[in-house]
């Protein structure tokens, strides 16, 4: 113990002298200079105290990691230094010195708790290496770190690291996809979003109308696709005829077509100057151009494959033998479909509805051609960006769109995973259906 005390005293004295010589050229006197020097010295001494009296009892690799982190942190701040002859402090300013000392104190406190130390290291990486995107980088790296901790524990228990490797590789793709969205979401304050949506901005009522129009039309489009897409999916799954493969392939055509092509095709069919469009408008009072009906039509066109494919996959998972048994027991085909097939496929169909709704509410290209008015949120965001550029409200509008989509998707997925399917037998029993719970 005496040796440790003597080593600590001599090392602390050496640190004090070294830091004094290091900071002497830039110290100008005054309380601020002495405060910064005292804080930095205290942080280094505390770090040294933990090394001599606590970390020295750990294995060699832990001690090396403790010292290595100090060296890495020091080199990181040196590499990020922006100082020059005109700068008063090294490391690009007083804040660099204070951050260096702060991270030394945090390291000393968290080094005994690996999870907390990892979170602190992520904060250092995010705010030092990605200063302009720190919030987005921190959020995604924290999620990655927490999932990796869980997967490492499971991998050790199962002696199988394949899933961990797959997650690490897959997260690289997720990072590319999510980083722009998270960065955009953190670029505006809640006050900006509130002003954009609720006022006192003059354009707030228009924003609310566009948001409500997007919700309405996407919901109507989803119901339309649900009403006609589910029977089509069941027909394609249970039927076998010549040309079925061609029809099956044509279902995906709206996915590969560019949205402007879809809009032009719809305008050429039901535009006001076209024969069909003029007839519908004159004799039936149905107009598609510059009307919410045109928005729904475009959304139905581009989003229908998602529900049809999901429904087909759900019907494929239903064993046809169950339907045959129902028929042998005297049930009619329609009753078999509603009491056996549809309840068992309901989960997959519902997930298809979620995808369809999401694709419909985000459609812009075809909607902007066939029905630029009334505005939906994607159309309004584009107009704000083109009209006002960087000074416009397009970023706040885009964030509102992201928040809306995330909230609706999270609610629907929660409904699908817990509330709805937990009591699906009760739901179907109330309308006279089967009480069999889907697997």
C-alpha positions as CSV (number, residue, x, y, z in Angstrom):
1,X,0.0,0.0,0.0
2,X,2.8,2.4,0.8
3,X,4.3,1.7,-2.6
4,X,1.0,2.5,-4.2
5,X,0.7,5.7,-2.2
6,X,4.2,6.8,-3.1
7,X,3.7,5.9,-6.8
8,X,0.4,7.9,-6.8
9,X,2.0,10.9,-5.2
10,X,5.0,11.0,-7.6
11,X,2.8,10.4,-10.6
12,X,0.4,13.1,-9.5
13,X,3.3,15.5,-9.1
14,X,4.6,14.6,-12.5
15,X,1.2,15.1,-14.1
16,X,0.9,18.6,-12.5
17,X,4.3,19.6,-13.8
18,X,3.7,18.2,-17.2
19,X,0.3,19.9,-17.6
20,X,1.8,23.2,-16.3
21,X,4.6,23.1,-18.9
22,X,2.0,22.1,-21.5
23,X,-0.4,24.9,-20.7
24,X,2.1,27.6,-19.8
25,X,2.4,29.0,-23.4
26,X,-1.4,29.6,-23.6
27,X,-2.2,30.5,-20.0
28,X,-3.0,34.2,-19.6
29,X,-3.8,34.2,-16.0
30,X,-7.1,34.9,-14.4
31,X,-9.8,32.7,-12.7
32,X,-10.8,31.1,-16.0
33,X,-7.3,29.8,-16.8
34,X,-6.8,28.5,-13.3
35,X,-10.2,26.9,-13.2
36,X,-9.6,25.0,-16.5
37,X,-6.1,23.9,-15.3
38,X,-7.4,22.7,-11.9
39,X,-10.3,20.8,-13.5
40,X,-8.0,19.1,-16.1
41,X,-5.5,18.2,-13.4
42,X,-8.2,16.8,-11.1
43,X,-9.6,14.6,-13.9
44,X,-6.1,13.2,-14.7
45,X,-5.3,12.6,-11.0
46,X,-8.6,10.8,-10.5
47,X,-8.0,8.7,-13.6
48,X,-4.5,7.8,-12.2
49,X,-6.0,7.1,-8.8
50,X,-8.3,4.4,-10.2
51,X,-5.5,2.9,-12.2
52,X,-3.2,2.5,-9.2
53,X,-5.6,1.6,-6.5
54,X,-8.4,-0.3,-8.3
55,X,-7.5,-1.2,-11.9
56,X,-4.2,-2.6,-10.8
57,X,-6.1,-5.5,-9.2
58,X,-7.7,-6.4,-12.5
59,X,-6.2,-8.7,-15.2
60,X,-3.5,-7.4,-17.4
61,X,-5.8,-6.9,-20.4
62,X,-8.2,-4.7,-18.3
63,X,-5.3,-2.5,-17.2
64,X,-4.0,-2.3,-20.8
65,X,-7.6,-1.3,-21.9
66,X,-7.8,1.4,-19.3
67,X,-4.5,2.9,-20.3
68,X,-5.2,2.4,-24.0
69,X,-8.5,4.3,-23.7
70,X,-6.7,7.2,-22.2
71,X,-4.2,7.2,-25.1
72,X,-7.0,6.9,-27.6
73,X,-9.0,9.6,-26.1
74,X,-6.0,11.9,-26.0
75,X,-5.1,11.2,-29.6
76,X,-8.7,11.8,-30.6
77,X,-8.8,15.2,-29.1
78,X,-5.4,16.1,-30.7
79,X,-6.6,14.9,-34.1
80,X,-9.8,17.0,-33.8
81,X,-7.8,20.1,-32.7
82,X,-8.5,23.2,-34.7
83,X,-6.0,25.4,-32.8
84,X,-3.5,27.6,-34.4
85,X,-1.4,30.7,-33.6
86,X,-4.5,32.7,-33.2
87,X,-6.1,30.2,-30.8
88,X,-5.8,30.8,-27.1
89,X,-6.2,27.2,-26.0
90,X,-4.9,23.9,-27.4
91,X,-7.4,21.3,-28.8
92,X,-9.2,24.1,-30.5
93,X,-10.5,25.9,-27.5
94,X,-11.3,25.7,-23.8
95,X,-14.3,23.4,-24.5
96,X,-12.0,20.8,-25.9
97,X,-10.0,20.7,-22.7
98,X,-13.1,20.6,-20.5
99,X,-14.5,17.8,-22.6
100,X,-11.3,15.8,-22.4
101,X,-11.4,16.1,-18.6
102,X,-15.1,15.3,-18.5
103,X,-14.6,12.1,-20.5
104,X,-11.7,11.1,-18.2
105,X,-14.0,11.4,-15.2
106,X,-16.8,9.5,-16.9
107,X,-14.3,6.7,-17.9
108,X,-13.1,6.4,-14.3
109,X,-16.6,6.2,-13.1
110,X,-18.0,3.8,-15.7
111,X,-15.1,1.6,-16.4
112,X,-16.3,-0.9,-13.8
113,X,-19.7,-1.1,-15.5
114,X,-19.1,-2.3,-19.1
115,X,-22.6,-1.4,-20.4
116,X,-22.4,2.2,-19.1
117,X,-18.8,2.5,-20.4
118,X,-19.9,1.3,-23.8
119,X,-22.7,4.0,-23.9
120,X,-20.1,6.6,-23.0
121,X,-17.8,5.4,-25.7
122,X,-20.6,5.7,-28.2
123,X,-21.3,9.3,-27.1
124,X,-17.6,10.1,-27.6
125,X,-17.6,8.6,-31.1
126,X,-20.9,10.3,-32.0
127,X,-20.1,13.8,-30.8
128,X,-16.4,13.8,-31.7
129,X,-16.4,12.0,-35.1
130,X,-19.9,13.1,-36.3
131,X,-20.4,16.6,-34.8
132,X,-22.9,17.6,-37.5
133,X,-24.9,14.4,-37.2
134,X,-24.3,13.6,-33.6
135,X,-27.9,13.0,-32.5
136,X,-28.8,10.7,-35.3
137,X,-25.5,8.8,-35.0
138,X,-25.9,8.5,-31.2
139,X,-29.5,7.1,-31.5
140,X,-28.6,4.5,-34.1
141,X,-25.4,3.4,-32.4
142,X,-27.1,3.0,-29.1
143,X,-29.7,0.8,-30.6
144,X,-27.0,-1.2,-32.3
145,X,-25.0,-1.5,-29.1
146,X,-27.9,-2.7,-27.0
147,X,-29.0,-5.3,-29.5
148,X,-25.5,-6.6,-29.8
149,X,-25.2,-7.0,-26.1
150,X,-28.3,-9.2,-26.1
151,X,-27.2,-11.2,-29.1
152,X,-23.7,-11.8,-27.7
153,X,-25.2,-13.2,-24.5
154,X,-27.5,-15.5,-26.5
155,X,-24.6,-16.5,-28.8
156,X,-22.5,-17.5,-25.9
157,X,-25.2,-19.6,-24.4
158,X,-25.9,-21.4,-27.7
159,X,-22.3,-21.4,-29.0
160,X,-23.7,-20.0,-32.3
161,X,-22.6,-16.6,-33.5
162,X,-24.3,-16.8,-36.9
163,X,-27.2,-14.7,-35.9
164,X,-24.9,-12.1,-34.4
165,X,-22.9,-11.9,-37.6
166,X,-26.1,-11.6,-39.7
167,X,-27.3,-8.8,-37.5
168,X,-24.1,-6.8,-37.7
169,X,-24.1,-7.1,-41.5
170,X,-27.8,-6.3,-41.8
171,X,-27.4,-3.3,-39.5
172,X,-25.1,-1.7,-42.0
173,X,-28.0,-1.6,-44.5
174,X,-30.4,-0.4,-41.8
175,X,-27.9,2.4,-40.9
176,X,-27.9,3.6,-44.5
177,X,-31.7,3.5,-44.7
178,X,-32.5,5.0,-41.3
179,X,-29.7,7.5,-40.8
180,X,-31.1,10.1,-43.2
181,X,-34.5,9.8,-41.6
182,X,-33.2,10.0,-38.1
183,X,-31.0,12.9,-39.0
184,X,-33.9,14.7,-40.6
185,X,-36.1,14.1,-37.5
186,X,-33.5,15.6,-35.2
187,X,-33.0,18.7,-37.4
188,X,-36.0,20.6,-36.1
189,X,-37.2,21.4,-32.6
190,X,-40.7,20.4,-31.3
191,X,-41.6,24.1,-31.4
192,X,-41.0,24.3,-35.1
193,X,-43.2,21.3,-35.7
194,X,-45.9,22.8,-33.5
195,X,-45.8,26.1,-35.4
196,X,-45.9,24.3,-38.7
197,X,-49.0,22.2,-37.8
198,X,-50.9,24.4,-35.4
199,X,-49.8,27.9,-36.1
200,X,-49.5,30.9,-35.7
201,X,-48.1,30.3,-39.2
202,X,-50.5,31.3,-42.0
203,X,-49.9,28.0,-43.8
204,X,-50.8,25.8,-40.8
205,X,-54.4,25.3,-41.9
206,X,-53.2,24.2,-45.3
207,X,-50.8,21.7,-43.7
208,X,-53.6,20.3,-41.6
209,X,-55.8,19.9,-44.6
210,X,-53.0,18.1,-46.5
211,X,-52.4,15.8,-43.6
212,X,-56.0,15.0,-43.2
213,X,-56.4,14.4,-47.0
214,X,-53.5,12.0,-46.9
215,X,-55.0,10.0,-44.1
216,X,-58.4,9.9,-45.7
217,X,-57.4,8.9,-49.2
218,X,-54.9,6.3,-48.0
219,X,-57.5,4.7,-45.8
220,X,-60.1,4.7,-48.6
221,X,-57.5,3.2,-51.0
222,X,-56.6,0.5,-48.6
223,X,-60.3,-0.5,-48.1
224,X,-60.8,-0.6,-51.9
225,X,-57.8,-2.8,-52.4
226,X,-58.9,-5.0,-49.5
227,X,-62.4,-5.5,-50.9
228,X,-61.2,-6.5,-54.4
229,X,-57.6,-7.7,-53.8
230,X,-58.4,-10.5,-51.3
231,X,-60.8,-12.3,-53.6
232,X,-58.3,-12.0,-56.4
233,X,-55.5,-13.4,-54.2
234,X,-57.7,-16.3,-53.1
235,X,-58.6,-17.0,-56.8
236,X,-54.9,-17.1,-57.8
237,X,-53.9,-19.4,-55.0
238,X,-56.7,-21.9,-55.3
239,X,-57.1,-21.9,-59.1
240,X,-55.0,-23.5,-61.9
241,X,-55.5,-22.4,-65.5
242,X,-53.5,-21.5,-68.6
243,X,-51.9,-18.1,-68.4
244,X,-52.0,-18.0,-64.6
245,X,-48.3,-17.3,-64.4
246,X,-48.8,-14.3,-66.7
247,X,-51.6,-12.9,-64.6
248,X,-49.5,-13.6,-61.5
249,X,-46.6,-11.6,-62.9
250,X,-48.8,-8.7,-64.0
251,X,-49.8,-8.1,-60.4
252,X,-46.4,-6.7,-59.7
253,X,-46.4,-4.4,-62.7
254,X,-47.4,-1.2,-60.6
255,X,-44.3,-1.8,-58.5
256,X,-41.8,-1.6,-61.4
257,X,-43.5,1.2,-63.3
258,X,-42.2,4.8,-62.6
259,X,-44.9,6.8,-60.7
260,X,-45.1,9.5,-63.4
261,X,-45.9,6.8,-65.9
262,X,-48.8,5.7,-63.7
263,X,-50.1,9.2,-63.5
264,X,-49.9,9.8,-67.2
265,X,-51.7,6.5,-67.9
266,X,-54.5,7.4,-65.5
267,X,-54.9,10.9,-67.0
268,X,-55.1,9.5,-70.5
269,X,-57.9,7.2,-69.3
270,X,-60.0,9.3,-67.0
271,X,-58.8,12.9,-67.6
272,X,-61.4,15.6,-68.2
273,X,-60.5,15.8,-71.9
274,X,-60.7,12.0,-72.5
275,X,-63.8,10.2,-73.6
276,X,-64.3,8.1,-70.4
277,X,-63.4,11.0,-68.1
278,X,-65.7,13.4,-69.8
279,X,-68.6,10.9,-69.8
280,X,-68.2,10.1,-66.1
281,X,-68.0,13.8,-65.2
282,X,-70.9,14.9,-67.3
283,X,-73.4,12.1,-66.8
284,X,-72.4,10.7,-63.4
285,X,-70.8,13.7,-61.8
286,X,-67.6,11.7,-61.1
287,X,-64.4,13.6,-61.7
288,X,-60.9,12.3,-61.1
289,X,-58.5,15.1,-62.1
290,X,-58.0,17.7,-59.3
291,X,-60.3,15.6,-57.1
292,X,-59.8,13.3,-54.1
293,X,-61.1,10.4,-56.2
294,X,-58.2,10.8,-58.5
295,X,-55.8,10.6,-55.5
296,X,-57.5,7.4,-54.4
297,X,-57.3,5.9,-57.9
298,X,-53.6,6.6,-58.1
299,X,-53.0,5.2,-54.6
300,X,-55.0,2.0,-55.4
301,X,-53.0,1.5,-58.5
302,X,-49.6,1.7,-56.9
303,X,-50.4,0.0,-53.6
304,X,-52.5,-2.9,-54.7
305,X,-49.6,-5.4,-55.2
306,X,-48.6,-5.2,-51.6
307,X,-51.9,-6.4,-50.2
308,X,-52.5,-9.0,-53.0
309,X,-49.1,-10.6,-52.4
310,X,-49.5,-10.6,-48.7
311,X,-52.9,-12.2,-49.0
312,X,-51.6,-14.8,-51.4
313,X,-48.9,-15.8,-49.0
314,X,-51.4,-16.0,-46.2
315,X,-53.8,-18.2,-48.3
316,X,-50.9,-20.4,-49.3
317,X,-50.2,-21.0,-45.6
318,X,-53.8,-22.3,-45.1
319,X,-53.9,-26.1,-45.6
320,X,-56.6,-26.9,-48.3
321,X,-57.4,-30.0,-46.3
322,X,-59.1,-27.9,-43.7
323,X,-61.4,-26.5,-46.4
324,X,-62.2,-30.0,-47.6
325,X,-63.1,-31.1,-44.1
326,X,-65.4,-28.2,-43.7
327,X,-67.1,-29.0,-47.0
328,X,-67.5,-32.7,-46.1
329,X,-69.2,-31.5,-42.9
330,X,-71.8,-29.7,-44.9
331,X,-70.5,-26.2,-45.0
332,X,-71.1,-24.2,-48.2
333,X,-68.0,-22.8,-50.0
334,X,-68.8,-19.2,-48.9
335,X,-69.2,-20.3,-45.3
336,X,-66.0,-22.2,-45.5
337,X,-64.2,-19.2,-46.8
338,X,-65.5,-16.9,-44.1
339,X,-65.3,-19.3,-41.2
340,X,-62.1,-21.3,-41.9
341,X,-59.9,-19.8,-44.6
342,X,-60.3,-16.1,-43.9
343,X,-59.7,-16.2,-40.1
344,X,-56.6,-18.3,-40.6
345,X,-55.3,-15.9,-43.2
346,X,-56.4,-12.8,-41.4
347,X,-53.1,-12.0,-39.9
348,X,-51.2,-12.0,-43.2
349,X,-54.0,-10.0,-44.9
350,X,-53.8,-7.4,-42.1
351,X,-50.1,-7.0,-42.5
352,X,-50.7,-6.5,-46.2
353,X,-53.2,-3.8,-45.3
354,X,-50.5,-2.0,-43.3
355,X,-48.0,-2.1,-46.2
356,X,-50.8,-1.0,-48.6
357,X,-51.7,2.0,-46.4
358,X,-48.1,3.0,-46.0
359,X,-47.5,2.8,-49.8
360,X,-50.7,4.8,-50.5
361,X,-50.0,7.6,-48.1
362,X,-46.5,8.1,-49.4
363,X,-47.4,8.2,-53.1
364,X,-46.3,11.4,-54.9
365,X,-45.4,11.0,-58.5
366,X,-48.8,9.7,-59.9
367,X,-50.8,11.8,-57.5
368,X,-49.1,15.1,-58.5
369,X,-50.0,14.4,-62.1
370,X,-53.6,13.3,-61.9
371,X,-54.7,15.4,-58.9
372,X,-52.4,18.1,-57.8
373,X,-55.3,19.6,-55.8
374,X,-56.4,19.0,-53.1
375,X,-52.9,18.6,-51.8
376,X,-51.7,15.6,-50.0
377,X,-48.7,15.7,-47.7
378,X,-46.1,14.4,-50.2
379,X,-47.3,17.0,-52.8
380,X,-47.2,19.8,-50.2
381,X,-43.7,18.8,-49.1
382,X,-42.5,18.9,-52.7
383,X,-44.1,22.3,-53.4
384,X,-42.6,23.8,-50.2
385,X,-39.1,22.5,-51.2
386,X,-39.3,23.8,-54.8
387,X,-41.0,27.1,-53.9
388,X,-39.0,28.2,-50.8
389,X,-35.9,26.0,-51.0
390,X,-33.9,25.7,-47.7
391,X,-35.9,28.5,-46.1
392,X,-39.2,26.6,-46.5
393,X,-41.1,24.4,-44.2
394,X,-40.4,21.2,-46.1
395,X,-38.1,19.8,-43.4
396,X,-40.8,20.3,-40.7
397,X,-43.5,18.8,-43.0
398,X,-41.3,15.8,-43.8
399,X,-40.7,15.2,-40.0
400,X,-44.5,15.4,-39.4
401,X,-45.0,12.8,-42.2
402,X,-42.3,10.6,-40.6
403,X,-43.8,10.8,-37.2
404,X,-47.3,10.2,-38.5
405,X,-46.2,7.1,-40.4
406,X,-44.2,5.7,-37.5
407,X,-47.1,6.3,-35.1
408,X,-49.6,4.6,-37.3
409,X,-47.3,1.7,-38.2
410,X,-46.4,1.1,-34.6
411,X,-50.1,1.2,-33.6
412,X,-51.2,-1.2,-36.3
413,X,-48.3,-3.6,-35.6
414,X,-49.2,-3.6,-31.9
415,X,-52.8,-4.2,-32.8
416,X,-51.7,-7.1,-35.1
417,X,-49.4,-8.7,-32.6
418,X,-51.4,-8.4,-29.4
419,X,-54.9,-7.1,-29.2
420,X,-56.5,-8.3,-32.4
421,X,-55.0,-11.8,-32.7
422,X,-55.3,-12.6,-29.0
423,X,-59.0,-12.3,-29.2
424,X,-59.6,-13.3,-32.9
425,X,-61.6,-16.3,-31.9
426,X,-64.0,-14.1,-29.9
427,X,-64.3,-11.7,-32.8
428,X,-65.2,-14.4,-35.3
429,X,-67.5,-16.1,-32.9
430,X,-69.6,-12.9,-32.5
431,X,-70.2,-12.8,-36.3
432,X,-70.9,-16.5,-36.5
433,X,-67.5,-17.7,-37.6
434,X,-65.1,-20.3,-36.4
435,X,-63.6,-20.1,-33.0
436,X,-60.4,-21.7,-34.2
437,X,-57.4,-19.4,-33.4
438,X,-55.0,-18.9,-36.2
439,X,-51.5,-20.3,-35.8
